[in-house]
Amino acid sequence: MVKHSQLKNLTIITILCLLSSPLLTSAAESHLTFDFYSKSCPKFLDIVRETITNKQISTPTTAAAALRLFFHDCFPNGCDASVLVSSTAFNTAERDSSINLSLPGDGFDVVIRAKTALELACPNTVSCSDIIAVAVRDLLVTVGGPYYEIPLGRRDSRTSKSSLVSDLLPLPSMQISKLIDQFSSKGFSVQEMVALSGAHTIGFSHCKEFTNRVNPNNSTGYNPRFAVALRKACANYKNDPTLSVFNDVMTPNKFDNMYFQNIPKGLGLLESDHGLFSDPRTRPFVELYARDQDRFFKDFAGAMQKLSRFGVLTGRQGEIRRRCDAIN
């Protein structure tokens, strides 16, 4: 028979076990702080800012490339820089999964440049996952986007496998119900999903992602003149798979709310873009952000902060890589 005192002790032990469970991601998040590198690498933010500024000036597509890279790293299994790791003869890494093969090289390059500079200033101190989180935030600011605080202290993953990202990233052809389910499984609301979709206000998409929807017999949802222009721009895409079109044809290099203004006019590029306006669950947020850029910036910043904390590793859960493209 269990005595009251024993039951009390068992209850305390049970609570302590639950609090230490890896299932509670908030435990890892609690180790992130805004001043994590204030003593160990006080020039961290300055070095990243200088690196991204130089890169963005020389290559204006860097902001969009890094933003997409960040999402592809964080959304499947957490922000752990696993997408940066190169494949070896013994392992096919995340970056070589089919959905990641089109990730632009400039996103990888800006992170590697920042890591190289930081290793000279603060060897074996700053994680690649922290670098990409801050670099993306600062790059967005350079193209007109909102500033938001980033808590620091992430560790890099010790694994990167192509098989671990299968079916975990949104596809341009996905139906809205599937997208909602996918984001919900990661803890994101419908409104946060729409806000994050606003990332399409910069960057480009390859013709293969949408040409089947702009043929003369089937261009539902597209502005007729826009559909004709897309067909002309992508006429040779089968011979040149690199052909692409800006996601936002009005202000392609500026982070603003024009993406949401474009969609109701039939100027959305991808099937998922059109779906956001046609589905009654997402349309109110498209209309809200189309008329209120400040509200879009506020909600986008909040969703990016939340994404940057998703599935993070801290302390002994991960490592600080010497090179972002190779596990120690």
C-alpha positions as CSV (number, residue, x, y, z in Angstrom):
1,M,0.0,0.0,0.0
2,V,1.4,3.4,-1.0
3,K,1.5,5.9,1.9
4,H,0.4,9.6,1.4
5,S,4.1,10.8,1.8
6,Q,5.2,8.3,-0.9
7,L,2.4,9.4,-3.2
8,K,3.4,13.0,-2.7
9,N,7.0,12.2,-3.6
10,L,5.9,10.2,-6.7
11,T,3.8,13.2,-7.8
12,I,6.8,15.5,-7.4
13,I,9.0,13.1,-9.4
14,T,6.4,12.8,-12.1
15,I,6.1,16.6,-12.5
16,L,9.9,17.0,-12.6
17,C,10.1,14.3,-15.3
18,L,7.5,16.1,-17.4
19,L,9.2,19.4,-17.0
20,S,12.4,17.9,-18.3
21,S,10.8,16.1,-21.2
22,P,12.2,16.9,-24.7
23,L,8.6,17.0,-25.9
24,L,8.2,20.4,-24.2
25,T,10.0,22.6,-26.7
26,S,9.5,25.6,-24.5
27,A,12.3,24.2,-22.3
28,A,14.7,24.7,-25.2
29,E,13.3,28.1,-26.0
30,S,13.8,29.2,-22.4
31,H,17.6,28.9,-23.0
32,L,17.5,31.6,-25.7
33,T,18.3,35.1,-24.7
34,F,18.7,38.4,-26.5
35,D,22.2,39.0,-25.0
36,F,23.6,35.5,-25.5
37,Y,26.8,36.7,-27.2
38,S,27.2,40.0,-25.4
39,K,30.4,38.7,-23.7
40,S,31.5,35.8,-25.8
41,C,31.2,37.7,-29.2
42,P,30.2,41.3,-28.6
43,K,30.6,42.2,-32.3
44,F,28.4,39.4,-33.5
45,L,25.5,41.6,-34.7
46,D,27.9,44.2,-36.3
47,I,29.7,41.5,-38.2
48,V,26.5,39.9,-39.5
49,R,25.1,43.3,-40.5
50,E,28.3,44.3,-42.4
51,T,28.4,40.9,-44.2
52,I,24.7,41.0,-45.3
53,T,24.9,44.6,-46.4
54,N,27.9,44.0,-48.7
55,K,26.3,40.8,-50.1
56,Q,22.8,42.5,-50.7
57,I,24.4,45.4,-52.5
58,S,26.4,43.1,-54.8
59,T,23.6,40.6,-55.3
60,P,20.1,42.1,-54.7
61,T,18.4,38.7,-54.7
62,T,20.2,37.7,-51.5
63,A,17.4,38.7,-49.2
64,A,14.8,36.6,-50.9
65,A,17.2,33.7,-51.2
66,A,18.1,33.7,-47.5
67,L,14.5,34.1,-46.4
68,R,13.5,31.0,-48.4
69,L,16.5,29.1,-47.1
70,F,15.5,30.0,-43.5
71,F,12.0,28.7,-44.0
72,H,13.2,25.5,-45.5
73,D,15.5,25.0,-42.6
74,C,13.1,25.8,-39.8
75,F,9.7,24.5,-40.9
76,P,10.3,20.8,-41.4
77,N,12.1,19.9,-38.1
78,G,13.2,23.1,-36.4
79,C,15.7,25.9,-36.8
80,D,19.0,23.9,-36.6
81,A,20.9,24.8,-39.7
82,S,20.5,21.2,-41.0
83,V,19.7,22.5,-44.5
84,L,23.2,24.0,-44.8
85,V,25.0,20.7,-44.5
86,S,26.5,19.2,-47.7
87,S,25.9,15.6,-48.7
88,T,28.7,13.1,-48.5
89,A,29.4,9.7,-50.1
90,F,27.7,8.2,-47.1
91,N,24.7,10.5,-46.6
92,T,22.3,12.5,-48.7
93,A,21.7,15.7,-46.8
94,E,18.6,17.9,-46.6
95,R,19.8,20.4,-49.2
96,D,19.8,17.6,-51.8
97,S,16.2,16.6,-51.3
98,S,14.1,17.2,-54.4
99,I,12.3,20.2,-52.8
100,N,15.5,21.9,-51.8
101,L,17.4,21.6,-55.1
102,S,16.1,24.9,-56.3
103,L,17.2,26.9,-53.2
104,P,19.3,29.8,-54.6
105,G,23.0,29.7,-53.8
106,D,23.1,33.3,-52.6
107,G,21.3,32.3,-49.4
108,F,24.0,29.7,-48.6
109,D,26.7,32.1,-49.6
110,V,25.7,34.9,-47.3
111,V,25.6,32.6,-44.2
112,I,29.0,31.1,-45.1
113,R,30.5,34.6,-45.5
114,A,29.2,35.6,-42.1
115,K,30.4,32.4,-40.4
116,T,33.9,32.9,-41.9
117,A,34.1,36.4,-40.5
118,L,32.8,35.3,-37.1
119,E,35.2,32.4,-36.8
120,L,38.0,34.9,-37.2
121,A,36.6,37.2,-34.5
122,C,35.1,34.6,-32.1
123,P,36.3,31.1,-32.9
124,N,33.9,28.2,-32.2
125,T,31.3,30.6,-30.5
126,V,28.4,31.4,-32.8
127,S,26.1,28.8,-34.3
128,C,25.2,28.7,-37.9
129,S,21.5,28.5,-36.9
130,D,21.8,31.8,-35.0
131,I,23.7,33.4,-38.0
132,I,20.9,32.5,-40.5
133,A,18.2,33.8,-38.1
134,V,19.8,37.2,-37.7
135,A,21.0,37.5,-41.2
136,V,17.5,37.0,-42.6
137,R,16.1,39.6,-40.2
138,D,18.7,42.1,-41.2
139,L,18.4,41.4,-44.9
140,L,14.6,41.9,-44.7
141,V,15.2,45.3,-43.1
142,T,17.5,46.3,-46.0
143,V,14.7,45.7,-48.5
144,G,12.1,47.6,-46.5
145,G,10.8,44.9,-44.2
146,P,10.0,45.1,-40.4
147,Y,12.7,44.8,-37.7
148,Y,12.0,42.2,-35.0
149,E,14.1,40.9,-32.0
150,I,15.7,37.5,-32.3
151,P,16.5,35.5,-29.2
152,L,19.9,33.7,-29.5
153,G,21.6,30.6,-28.2
154,R,20.6,28.0,-30.8
155,R,22.8,25.0,-31.5
156,D,23.3,23.3,-34.8
157,S,22.1,19.8,-35.5
158,R,24.4,16.9,-35.7
159,T,22.3,15.3,-38.5
160,S,21.0,16.2,-41.9
161,K,19.1,13.7,-43.9
162,S,17.1,14.2,-47.1
163,S,14.6,11.6,-45.9
164,L,13.7,13.7,-42.8
165,V,12.1,16.5,-44.9
166,S,10.0,14.5,-47.2
167,D,6.4,15.9,-47.4
168,L,7.1,18.4,-44.6
169,L,7.4,21.5,-46.7
170,P,4.6,23.4,-48.5
171,L,4.3,23.0,-52.3
172,P,3.2,25.7,-54.7
173,S,0.5,23.4,-56.0
174,M,-1.0,22.5,-52.5
175,Q,-4.6,23.1,-51.8
176,I,-5.4,25.5,-49.0
177,S,-6.8,22.8,-46.7
178,K,-3.6,20.9,-46.9
179,L,-1.5,24.0,-46.2
180,I,-3.7,24.9,-43.2
181,D,-3.2,21.4,-41.8
182,Q,0.5,21.5,-42.4
183,F,1.0,24.8,-40.7
184,S,-1.4,23.8,-37.9
185,S,0.7,20.7,-37.2
186,K,3.6,23.0,-36.4
187,G,1.5,25.3,-34.2
188,F,0.8,28.1,-36.6
189,S,-2.6,29.6,-37.0
190,V,-4.3,30.4,-40.3
191,Q,-3.5,34.1,-39.9
192,E,0.1,33.3,-39.2
193,M,0.2,31.1,-42.3
194,V,-1.2,34.0,-44.5
195,A,1.3,36.5,-42.9
196,L,4.2,34.2,-43.6
197,S,3.0,33.8,-47.2
198,G,3.6,37.5,-47.6
199,A,7.3,36.5,-47.9
200,H,6.3,36.1,-51.6
201,T,6.5,39.9,-51.9
202,I,10.1,39.4,-52.8
203,G,11.9,36.6,-54.8
204,F,11.0,34.6,-57.8
205,S,9.6,31.3,-58.8
206,H,10.7,29.0,-61.6
207,C,8.4,28.6,-64.6
208,K,7.9,24.9,-64.0
209,E,6.0,25.8,-60.8
210,F,3.1,27.5,-62.6
211,T,3.1,27.1,-66.4
212,N,0.6,24.3,-66.3
213,R,-1.9,26.9,-64.9
214,V,-1.4,29.6,-67.5
215,N,-2.0,27.7,-70.8
216,P,-4.6,29.2,-73.2
217,N,-7.2,26.6,-72.2
218,N,-6.7,26.9,-68.4
219,S,-5.7,30.2,-66.8
220,T,-8.5,30.4,-64.1
221,G,-7.8,33.1,-61.6
222,Y,-5.1,34.9,-63.6
223,N,-5.5,38.3,-65.1
224,P,-5.8,37.6,-68.8
225,R,-2.9,39.9,-69.8
226,F,-0.8,38.6,-67.0
227,A,-1.4,35.0,-68.2
228,V,-0.3,36.0,-71.7
229,A,2.9,37.7,-70.3
230,L,3.7,34.6,-68.2
231,R,3.4,32.3,-71.2
232,K,5.7,34.5,-73.2
233,A,8.3,34.7,-70.4
234,C,8.3,31.0,-69.9
235,A,8.0,29.8,-73.5
236,N,11.4,28.2,-73.5
237,Y,11.4,26.8,-69.9
238,K,11.6,23.2,-71.0
239,N,14.9,23.9,-72.7
240,D,16.0,26.3,-70.0
241,P,14.7,25.1,-66.6
242,T,16.3,28.2,-64.9
243,L,13.7,30.5,-66.4
244,S,11.8,32.3,-63.6
245,V,9.4,35.1,-62.9
246,F,9.2,37.5,-59.9
247,N,6.7,36.6,-57.3
248,D,5.6,40.2,-57.1
249,V,5.6,41.8,-60.6
250,M,4.9,45.3,-59.3
251,T,7.6,45.9,-56.6
252,P,9.8,42.7,-56.9
253,N,12.7,44.0,-54.8
254,K,10.8,45.7,-52.1
255,F,9.3,44.1,-49.0
256,D,5.8,45.5,-48.8
257,N,2.2,44.5,-48.9
258,M,1.9,44.6,-52.7
259,Y,1.8,40.8,-52.9
260,F,-1.6,40.9,-51.1
261,Q,-2.8,43.8,-53.3
262,N,-1.8,41.7,-56.4
263,I,-3.7,38.6,-55.6
264,P,-7.3,40.0,-55.9
265,K,-6.3,41.5,-59.2
266,G,-5.3,38.1,-60.6
267,L,-1.6,38.9,-60.4
268,G,-0.7,36.1,-58.1
269,L,1.9,33.7,-59.5
270,L,1.4,30.3,-57.8
271,E,-1.6,28.2,-57.3
272,S,-1.3,28.6,-53.5
273,D,-1.4,32.4,-54.0
274,H,-4.7,32.2,-55.8
275,G,-6.0,29.8,-53.2
276,L,-5.4,32.3,-50.4
277,F,-7.9,34.7,-52.0
278,S,-10.5,32.1,-53.1
279,D,-10.7,30.2,-49.7
280,P,-13.1,31.9,-47.2
281,R,-10.8,30.9,-44.3
282,T,-7.8,32.9,-45.6
283,R,-9.4,35.6,-47.8
284,P,-10.2,38.0,-44.9
285,F,-6.5,38.1,-44.0
286,V,-5.4,38.7,-47.6
287,E,-7.9,41.7,-47.7
288,L,-6.7,42.9,-44.3
289,Y,-3.0,42.9,-45.3
290,A,-3.8,44.4,-48.7
291,R,-5.2,47.5,-47.1
292,D,-3.0,47.7,-44.0
293,Q,0.7,47.3,-44.5
294,D,1.5,48.2,-40.9
295,R,-0.7,45.3,-39.7
296,F,1.0,42.9,-42.2
297,F,4.4,44.0,-41.0
298,K,3.4,43.5,-37.3
299,D,1.9,40.0,-37.9
300,F,4.7,38.9,-40.2
301,A,7.3,40.0,-37.7
302,G,5.5,38.0,-34.9
303,A,5.2,34.9,-37.1
304,M,8.9,35.1,-38.0
305,Q,9.8,35.4,-34.4
306,K,7.7,32.3,-33.6
307,L,9.2,30.4,-36.6
308,S,12.8,31.3,-35.4
309,R,12.1,29.6,-32.1
310,F,10.5,26.5,-33.6
311,G,12.2,23.2,-32.7
312,V,15.5,24.9,-31.6
313,L,18.3,23.0,-30.1
314,T,20.2,24.4,-27.1
315,G,23.1,23.4,-24.9
316,R,24.2,19.8,-25.4
317,Q,21.3,19.1,-27.7
318,G,23.4,20.3,-30.6
319,E,26.8,21.7,-31.5
320,I,28.5,24.8,-32.8
321,R,29.8,23.9,-36.2
322,R,33.2,25.1,-37.3
323,R,31.9,25.1,-40.9
324,C,28.2,25.5,-41.6
325,D,28.2,23.0,-44.4
326,A,29.8,20.2,-42.5
327,I,28.9,18.5,-39.2
328,N,31.9,18.5,-36.7
